[in-house]
Amino acid sequence: MSIIDLKTAEKVAYLTIKSPPANALSSKIIAKLDELLTQIEKGDEAKVIVLQGEGKFFSAGADIKEFTSLQEASEYETLAKNGQDIFSKIEHFPLPVIASIHGAALGGGLELAMACHIRYATANAKIGLPEMNLGIIPGFAGTQRLPRYVGNARAYEMILTGEPISGKQAEEWGLVNRTFEEEELEEAVRKLAGKIAAKSKPGINRIMKLIPYANTSQFKEGVKKEASLFGEIFGSDDAKEGVSAFIEKRAANFQDK
């Protein structure tokens, strides 16, 4: 069974994450995404990509159970860096990538959606970075991309509380472009993709090169620092407690160590 399905229709490539129940982003899924993006880029069938999740969620986070198999800070740093590199590939991809968000985009799921160029969501979707609830921090460039969309003050609030906001709130804050009712999302995304696919590919490619120039040069340094601190925090007692509590479905008892 494929963990990500690729279908192309009318110049639109649909990438569907298929890892029930939560579509959690394991390193296998992230590597598969990388492989399929390369395949789309080499082919000439698509002019736009839609990224979506099968079942209840877009993606409800990174694969926390996978985290527990790692030992050293350097392993965690490498895990973060790999995810960051592939999400950076999405952000700098020569074709636009539309995230179609339903159910939830949490943690790594939101970090993936933020690397996409356009985000459409259901009004009731849960959107957030809950890592602090686990005694850890975002590691796939969430600390760097979120302020870009919502501003620093709201990014501090969202990350430090770990509480999700609704799709509607995310739209008001500029984190998603538009929101729709559950039954309308798929059609709205298809229409948007169709409008873009009707444009000239050389033009599309050039726009995709130009808009990233608007981002600050400090972004790369920030992402590198995030990977380093992500690795560092996993050595803490609170991270061990937070991750165990998450897996055991209980409240974490942090000792600030």
DRENKOLMAR-126674 format. One record per residue (C-alpha): chain; x, y, z. Coordinates in Angstrom, 3 decimals, always signed. Layout:
<recs>
<rec cadena="A" c1="X" c2="Y" c3="Z"/>
...
</recs>
This chain:
<recs>
<rec cadena="A" c1="+0.000" c2="+0.000" c3="+0.000"/>
<rec cadena="A" c1="+1.287" c2="+3.441" c3="-0.952"/>
<rec cadena="A" c1="+1.834" c2="+5.946" c3="+1.904"/>
<rec cadena="A" c1="+1.434" c2="+8.818" c3="-0.562"/>
<rec cadena="A" c1="-0.672" c2="+8.473" c3="-3.668"/>
<rec cadena="A" c1="+0.102" c2="+10.467" c3="-6.841"/>
<rec cadena="A" c1="-2.566" c2="+11.069" c3="-9.472"/>
<rec cadena="A" c1="-2.419" c2="+13.615" c3="-12.276"/>
<rec cadena="A" c1="-5.495" c2="+15.010" c3="-14.020"/>
<rec cadena="A" c1="-5.889" c2="+18.101" c3="-16.224"/>
<rec cadena="A" c1="-2.308" c2="+19.277" c3="-15.521"/>
<rec cadena="A" c1="-2.847" c2="+19.026" c3="-11.734"/>
<rec cadena="A" c1="-0.821" c2="+16.531" c3="-9.660"/>
<rec cadena="A" c1="-2.721" c2="+15.354" c3="-6.561"/>
<rec cadena="A" c1="-0.506" c2="+14.080" c3="-3.729"/>
<rec cadena="A" c1="-2.567" c2="+12.327" c3="-1.045"/>
<rec cadena="A" c1="-1.025" c2="+11.284" c3="+2.291"/>
<rec cadena="A" c1="-2.418" c2="+7.870" c3="+3.247"/>
<rec cadena="A" c1="-1.287" c2="+6.946" c3="+6.735"/>
<rec cadena="A" c1="-4.345" c2="+6.444" c3="+8.938"/>
<rec cadena="A" c1="-5.553" c2="+7.435" c3="+11.427"/>
<rec cadena="A" c1="-3.617" c2="+10.721" c3="+11.790"/>
<rec cadena="A" c1="-1.494" c2="+10.906" c3="+8.601"/>
<rec cadena="A" c1="+1.419" c2="+11.509" c3="+10.999"/>
<rec cadena="A" c1="+4.588" c2="+12.500" c3="+9.176"/>
<rec cadena="A" c1="+7.106" c2="+9.704" c3="+9.605"/>
<rec cadena="A" c1="+10.546" c2="+10.033" c3="+8.022"/>
<rec cadena="A" c1="+9.316" c2="+7.449" c3="+5.457"/>
<rec cadena="A" c1="+6.423" c2="+9.703" c3="+4.419"/>
<rec cadena="A" c1="+8.695" c2="+12.749" c3="+4.193"/>
<rec cadena="A" c1="+11.212" c2="+10.786" c3="+2.064"/>
<rec cadena="A" c1="+8.382" c2="+9.536" c3="-0.191"/>
<rec cadena="A" c1="+7.130" c2="+13.091" c3="-0.613"/>
<rec cadena="A" c1="+10.633" c2="+14.122" c3="-1.691"/>
<rec cadena="A" c1="+10.773" c2="+11.263" c3="-4.217"/>
<rec cadena="A" c1="+7.354" c2="+12.102" c3="-5.717"/>
<rec cadena="A" c1="+8.172" c2="+15.813" c3="-5.989"/>
<rec cadena="A" c1="+11.315" c2="+14.913" c3="-7.958"/>
<rec cadena="A" c1="+9.192" c2="+12.665" c3="-10.202"/>
<rec cadena="A" c1="+6.684" c2="+15.498" c3="-10.835"/>
<rec cadena="A" c1="+9.479" c2="+17.971" c3="-11.558"/>
<rec cadena="A" c1="+11.157" c2="+15.655" c3="-14.079"/>
<rec cadena="A" c1="+7.869" c2="+14.870" c3="-15.819"/>
<rec cadena="A" c1="+5.933" c2="+17.325" c3="-17.916"/>
<rec cadena="A" c1="+2.383" c2="+16.422" c3="-16.952"/>
<rec cadena="A" c1="+1.657" c2="+18.878" c3="-14.139"/>
<rec cadena="A" c1="+1.631" c2="+22.645" c3="-13.773"/>
<rec cadena="A" c1="+0.334" c2="+22.740" c3="-10.192"/>
<rec cadena="A" c1="+0.311" c2="+20.359" c3="-7.196"/>
<rec cadena="A" c1="-2.431" c2="+19.745" c3="-4.618"/>
<rec cadena="A" c1="-1.280" c2="+18.237" c3="-1.310"/>
<rec cadena="A" c1="-4.009" c2="+16.626" c3="+0.781"/>
<rec cadena="A" c1="-4.625" c2="+13.971" c3="+3.430"/>
<rec cadena="A" c1="-6.920" c2="+10.948" c3="+3.166"/>
<rec cadena="A" c1="-9.484" c2="+10.219" c3="+5.882"/>
<rec cadena="A" c1="-10.126" c2="+12.493" c3="+8.866"/>
<rec cadena="A" c1="-7.080" c2="+14.765" c3="+8.724"/>
<rec cadena="A" c1="-4.670" c2="+16.644" c3="+6.505"/>
<rec cadena="A" c1="-1.907" c2="+15.644" c3="+8.977"/>
<rec cadena="A" c1="-2.164" c2="+15.692" c3="+12.750"/>
<rec cadena="A" c1="+1.588" c2="+15.958" c3="+13.371"/>
<rec cadena="A" c1="+4.972" c2="+14.332" c3="+13.132"/>
<rec cadena="A" c1="+5.318" c2="+10.671" c3="+14.086"/>
<rec cadena="A" c1="+6.032" c2="+11.013" c3="+17.830"/>
<rec cadena="A" c1="+6.522" c2="+7.266" c3="+18.321"/>
<rec cadena="A" c1="+9.365" c2="+7.410" c3="+15.811"/>
<rec cadena="A" c1="+11.028" c2="+10.078" c3="+17.982"/>
<rec cadena="A" c1="+11.330" c2="+7.645" c3="+20.880"/>
<rec cadena="A" c1="+13.617" c2="+5.364" c3="+18.857"/>
<rec cadena="A" c1="+16.272" c2="+8.105" c3="+18.616"/>
<rec cadena="A" c1="+18.959" c2="+8.515" c3="+21.274"/>
<rec cadena="A" c1="+21.406" c2="+11.341" c3="+20.637"/>
<rec cadena="A" c1="+20.848" c2="+15.082" c3="+20.186"/>
<rec cadena="A" c1="+22.628" c2="+14.770" c3="+16.821"/>
<rec cadena="A" c1="+20.033" c2="+12.201" c3="+15.643"/>
<rec cadena="A" c1="+17.189" c2="+14.579" c3="+16.501"/>
<rec cadena="A" c1="+19.006" c2="+17.448" c3="+14.812"/>
<rec cadena="A" c1="+19.430" c2="+15.316" c3="+11.664"/>
<rec cadena="A" c1="+15.723" c2="+14.358" c3="+11.763"/>
<rec cadena="A" c1="+14.772" c2="+18.051" c3="+11.947"/>
<rec cadena="A" c1="+17.241" c2="+19.020" c3="+9.231"/>
<rec cadena="A" c1="+15.957" c2="+16.342" c3="+6.819"/>
<rec cadena="A" c1="+12.366" c2="+17.524" c3="+7.280"/>
<rec cadena="A" c1="+13.435" c2="+21.157" c3="+6.920"/>
<rec cadena="A" c1="+15.340" c2="+20.430" c3="+3.691"/>
<rec cadena="A" c1="+12.384" c2="+18.690" c3="+2.049"/>
<rec cadena="A" c1="+9.942" c2="+21.396" c3="+3.190"/>
<rec cadena="A" c1="+12.369" c2="+23.978" c3="+1.777"/>
<rec cadena="A" c1="+12.282" c2="+22.050" c3="-1.506"/>
<rec cadena="A" c1="+8.482" c2="+22.487" c3="-1.505"/>
<rec cadena="A" c1="+8.768" c2="+26.210" c3="-0.761"/>
<rec cadena="A" c1="+11.240" c2="+26.696" c3="-3.632"/>
<rec cadena="A" c1="+9.541" c2="+24.258" c3="-6.019"/>
<rec cadena="A" c1="+9.153" c2="+25.442" c3="-9.638"/>
<rec cadena="A" c1="+5.418" c2="+24.629" c3="-9.503"/>
<rec cadena="A" c1="+2.885" c2="+26.014" c3="-7.000"/>
<rec cadena="A" c1="+1.844" c2="+23.626" c3="-4.215"/>
<rec cadena="A" c1="-1.646" c2="+24.074" c3="-2.733"/>
<rec cadena="A" c1="-2.315" c2="+22.588" c3="+0.724"/>
<rec cadena="A" c1="-5.917" c2="+21.374" c3="+1.057"/>
<rec cadena="A" c1="-6.449" c2="+21.245" c3="+4.845"/>
<rec cadena="A" c1="-9.344" c2="+19.447" c3="+6.490"/>
<rec cadena="A" c1="-9.712" c2="+18.000" c3="+9.988"/>
<rec cadena="A" c1="-6.361" c2="+19.070" c3="+11.402"/>
<rec cadena="A" c1="-2.950" c2="+20.419" c3="+10.464"/>
<rec cadena="A" c1="-0.985" c2="+20.156" c3="+13.689"/>
<rec cadena="A" c1="+2.729" c2="+20.181" c3="+14.481"/>
<rec cadena="A" c1="+4.623" c2="+18.725" c3="+11.526"/>
<rec cadena="A" c1="+1.355" c2="+18.770" c3="+9.564"/>
<rec cadena="A" c1="+1.082" c2="+22.554" c3="+9.896"/>
<rec cadena="A" c1="+4.810" c2="+22.934" c3="+9.191"/>
<rec cadena="A" c1="+4.253" c2="+21.020" c3="+5.945"/>
<rec cadena="A" c1="+1.229" c2="+23.168" c3="+5.043"/>
<rec cadena="A" c1="+3.214" c2="+26.364" c3="+5.770"/>
<rec cadena="A" c1="+5.880" c2="+25.261" c3="+3.274"/>
<rec cadena="A" c1="+3.186" c2="+25.160" c3="+0.569"/>
<rec cadena="A" c1="+2.438" c2="+28.289" c3="-1.439"/>
<rec cadena="A" c1="-1.320" c2="+28.511" c3="-0.973"/>
<rec cadena="A" c1="-3.472" c2="+27.082" c3="+1.843"/>
<rec cadena="A" c1="-7.207" c2="+26.419" c3="+1.594"/>
<rec cadena="A" c1="-8.858" c2="+24.942" c3="+4.701"/>
<rec cadena="A" c1="-12.187" c2="+23.949" c3="+6.191"/>
<rec cadena="A" c1="-13.555" c2="+26.583" c3="+8.588"/>
<rec cadena="A" c1="-13.553" c2="+24.082" c3="+11.484"/>
<rec cadena="A" c1="-10.073" c2="+22.602" c3="+10.873"/>
<rec cadena="A" c1="-7.743" c2="+22.557" c3="+13.899"/>
<rec cadena="A" c1="-4.513" c2="+24.352" c3="+13.082"/>
<rec cadena="A" c1="-1.573" c2="+24.697" c3="+15.462"/>
<rec cadena="A" c1="+1.864" c2="+23.769" c3="+16.777"/>
<rec cadena="A" c1="+1.285" c2="+21.760" c3="+19.988"/>
<rec cadena="A" c1="+4.921" c2="+20.655" c3="+20.500"/>
<rec cadena="A" c1="+5.343" c2="+22.620" c3="+23.763"/>
<rec cadena="A" c1="+2.634" c2="+20.415" c3="+25.322"/>
<rec cadena="A" c1="+5.088" c2="+17.539" c3="+24.867"/>
<rec cadena="A" c1="+8.042" c2="+19.391" c3="+26.373"/>
<rec cadena="A" c1="+9.608" c2="+19.791" c3="+22.929"/>
<rec cadena="A" c1="+9.674" c2="+22.515" c3="+20.245"/>
<rec cadena="A" c1="+8.750" c2="+22.634" c3="+16.536"/>
<rec cadena="A" c1="+11.543" c2="+21.220" c3="+14.381"/>
<rec cadena="A" c1="+10.443" c2="+21.474" c3="+10.738"/>
<rec cadena="A" c1="+10.890" c2="+25.286" c3="+10.479"/>
<rec cadena="A" c1="+7.632" c2="+26.061" c3="+12.318"/>
<rec cadena="A" c1="+9.279" c2="+28.699" c3="+14.516"/>
<rec cadena="A" c1="+10.471" c2="+30.508" c3="+11.374"/>
<rec cadena="A" c1="+7.490" c2="+30.196" c3="+9.020"/>
<rec cadena="A" c1="+4.641" c2="+30.851" c3="+11.450"/>
<rec cadena="A" c1="+5.726" c2="+34.448" c3="+12.336"/>
<rec cadena="A" c1="+5.993" c2="+35.186" c3="+8.630"/>
<rec cadena="A" c1="+2.244" c2="+34.562" c3="+8.237"/>
<rec cadena="A" c1="+0.737" c2="+35.666" c3="+11.561"/>
<rec cadena="A" c1="+3.359" c2="+38.079" c3="+12.969"/>
<rec cadena="A" c1="+5.599" c2="+37.568" c3="+15.996"/>
<rec cadena="A" c1="+3.053" c2="+38.220" c3="+18.761"/>
<rec cadena="A" c1="+0.538" c2="+35.681" c3="+17.474"/>
<rec cadena="A" c1="+3.321" c2="+33.166" c3="+16.753"/>
<rec cadena="A" c1="+4.522" c2="+33.433" c3="+20.372"/>
<rec cadena="A" c1="+0.949" c2="+32.903" c3="+21.584"/>
<rec cadena="A" c1="+0.271" c2="+29.905" c3="+19.338"/>
<rec cadena="A" c1="+3.599" c2="+28.163" c3="+19.977"/>
<rec cadena="A" c1="+3.919" c2="+28.886" c3="+23.724"/>
<rec cadena="A" c1="+0.343" c2="+27.811" c3="+24.567"/>
<rec cadena="A" c1="+0.365" c2="+24.920" c3="+22.095"/>
<rec cadena="A" c1="-3.347" c2="+25.566" c3="+21.545"/>
<rec cadena="A" c1="-4.781" c2="+25.190" c3="+18.038"/>
<rec cadena="A" c1="-6.870" c2="+27.797" c3="+16.284"/>
<rec cadena="A" c1="-9.755" c2="+27.114" c3="+13.879"/>
<rec cadena="A" c1="-9.440" c2="+27.325" c3="+10.120"/>
<rec cadena="A" c1="-11.642" c2="+30.427" c3="+10.278"/>
<rec cadena="A" c1="-9.291" c2="+32.105" c3="+12.771"/>
<rec cadena="A" c1="-6.308" c2="+31.059" c3="+10.646"/>
<rec cadena="A" c1="-7.943" c2="+32.797" c3="+7.678"/>
<rec cadena="A" c1="-8.442" c2="+35.997" c3="+9.703"/>
<rec cadena="A" c1="-4.784" c2="+35.899" c3="+10.772"/>
<rec cadena="A" c1="-3.497" c2="+35.300" c3="+7.226"/>
<rec cadena="A" c1="-2.250" c2="+31.775" c3="+7.913"/>
<rec cadena="A" c1="-4.631" c2="+30.276" c3="+5.340"/>
<rec cadena="A" c1="-5.860" c2="+32.000" c3="+2.186"/>
<rec cadena="A" c1="-9.516" c2="+31.001" c3="+2.412"/>
<rec cadena="A" c1="-11.861" c2="+28.706" c3="+4.322"/>
<rec cadena="A" c1="-14.822" c2="+26.618" c3="+3.205"/>
<rec cadena="A" c1="-17.433" c2="+24.265" c3="+4.577"/>
<rec cadena="A" c1="-16.280" c2="+20.643" c3="+4.725"/>
<rec cadena="A" c1="-18.222" c2="+19.594" c3="+1.616"/>
<rec cadena="A" c1="-17.020" c2="+22.597" c3="-0.440"/>
<rec cadena="A" c1="-13.253" c2="+22.355" c3="+0.107"/>
<rec cadena="A" c1="-12.371" c2="+19.754" c3="-2.533"/>
<rec cadena="A" c1="-14.228" c2="+21.561" c3="-5.307"/>
<rec cadena="A" c1="-12.781" c2="+24.957" c3="-4.320"/>
<rec cadena="A" c1="-9.233" c2="+23.553" c3="-4.410"/>
<rec cadena="A" c1="-9.903" c2="+21.864" c3="-7.767"/>
<rec cadena="A" c1="-11.177" c2="+25.155" c3="-9.227"/>
<rec cadena="A" c1="-8.169" c2="+27.096" c3="-7.935"/>
<rec cadena="A" c1="-5.740" c2="+24.493" c3="-9.299"/>
<rec cadena="A" c1="-7.576" c2="+24.598" c3="-12.644"/>
<rec cadena="A" c1="-7.227" c2="+28.387" c3="-12.876"/>
<rec cadena="A" c1="-3.470" c2="+28.152" c3="-12.269"/>
<rec cadena="A" c1="-3.056" c2="+25.174" c3="-14.629"/>
<rec cadena="A" c1="-4.628" c2="+27.259" c3="-17.415"/>
<rec cadena="A" c1="-1.658" c2="+29.651" c3="-17.278"/>
<rec cadena="A" c1="+1.613" c2="+29.349" c3="-19.209"/>
<rec cadena="A" c1="+4.143" c2="+27.063" c3="-17.529"/>
<rec cadena="A" c1="+7.197" c2="+29.280" c3="-18.262"/>
<rec cadena="A" c1="+5.338" c2="+32.151" c3="-16.601"/>
<rec cadena="A" c1="+4.408" c2="+30.003" c3="-13.608"/>
<rec cadena="A" c1="+8.035" c2="+28.855" c3="-13.202"/>
<rec cadena="A" c1="+9.300" c2="+32.434" c3="-13.137"/>
<rec cadena="A" c1="+6.741" c2="+33.613" c3="-10.573"/>
<rec cadena="A" c1="+7.762" c2="+30.676" c3="-8.350"/>
<rec cadena="A" c1="+11.380" c2="+31.891" c3="-8.539"/>
<rec cadena="A" c1="+10.579" c2="+35.543" c3="-7.825"/>
<rec cadena="A" c1="+8.238" c2="+35.598" c3="-4.812"/>
<rec cadena="A" c1="+10.744" c2="+33.918" c3="-2.396"/>
<rec cadena="A" c1="+13.044" c2="+36.949" c3="-2.830"/>
<rec cadena="A" c1="+10.596" c2="+38.812" c3="-0.582"/>
<rec cadena="A" c1="+11.691" c2="+36.650" c3="+2.381"/>
<rec cadena="A" c1="+14.480" c2="+37.810" c3="+4.681"/>
<rec cadena="A" c1="+18.004" c2="+36.446" c3="+4.473"/>
<rec cadena="A" c1="+17.903" c2="+35.492" c3="+8.169"/>
<rec cadena="A" c1="+15.421" c2="+32.700" c3="+7.490"/>
<rec cadena="A" c1="+18.157" c2="+30.136" c3="+6.710"/>
<rec cadena="A" c1="+20.039" c2="+30.967" c3="+9.903"/>
<rec cadena="A" c1="+16.829" c2="+30.696" c3="+11.930"/>
<rec cadena="A" c1="+15.999" c2="+27.284" c3="+10.473"/>
<rec cadena="A" c1="+19.521" c2="+25.998" c3="+11.196"/>
<rec cadena="A" c1="+19.294" c2="+27.243" c3="+14.789"/>
<rec cadena="A" c1="+15.884" c2="+25.597" c3="+15.185"/>
<rec cadena="A" c1="+17.300" c2="+22.193" c3="+14.176"/>
<rec cadena="A" c1="+20.131" c2="+22.622" c3="+16.673"/>
<rec cadena="A" c1="+17.814" c2="+23.575" c3="+19.566"/>
<rec cadena="A" c1="+15.334" c2="+20.851" c3="+18.562"/>
<rec cadena="A" c1="+18.185" c2="+18.347" c3="+19.002"/>
<rec cadena="A" c1="+19.228" c2="+19.943" c3="+22.294"/>
<rec cadena="A" c1="+15.770" c2="+19.909" c3="+23.897"/>
<rec cadena="A" c1="+15.356" c2="+16.171" c3="+23.388"/>
<rec cadena="A" c1="+18.074" c2="+15.582" c3="+25.996"/>
<rec cadena="A" c1="+15.893" c2="+17.142" c3="+28.697"/>
<rec cadena="A" c1="+13.937" c2="+15.216" c3="+31.333"/>
<rec cadena="A" c1="+10.832" c2="+17.223" c3="+30.458"/>
<rec cadena="A" c1="+11.009" c2="+16.108" c3="+26.806"/>
<rec cadena="A" c1="+11.184" c2="+12.445" c3="+27.899"/>
<rec cadena="A" c1="+8.232" c2="+13.008" c3="+30.246"/>
<rec cadena="A" c1="+6.223" c2="+14.982" c3="+27.668"/>
<rec cadena="A" c1="+6.640" c2="+12.424" c3="+24.890"/>
<rec cadena="A" c1="+5.861" c2="+9.515" c3="+27.281"/>
<rec cadena="A" c1="+2.764" c2="+11.343" c3="+28.515"/>
<rec cadena="A" c1="+1.594" c2="+11.928" c3="+24.936"/>
<rec cadena="A" c1="+2.009" c2="+8.241" c3="+24.029"/>
<rec cadena="A" c1="+0.357" c2="+7.120" c3="+27.290"/>
<rec cadena="A" c1="-2.488" c2="+9.679" c3="+26.751"/>
<rec cadena="A" c1="-2.011" c2="+11.370" c3="+30.137"/>
<rec cadena="A" c1="-1.155" c2="+14.892" c3="+31.313"/>
<rec cadena="A" c1="+2.568" c2="+15.648" c3="+31.406"/>
<rec cadena="A" c1="+4.177" c2="+16.458" c3="+34.745"/>
<rec cadena="A" c1="+7.008" c2="+18.856" c3="+33.864"/>
<rec cadena="A" c1="+9.826" c2="+19.466" c3="+36.356"/>
<rec cadena="A" c1="+11.461" c2="+22.304" c3="+34.356"/>
<rec cadena="A" c1="+14.594" c2="+20.214" c3="+33.788"/>
</recs>
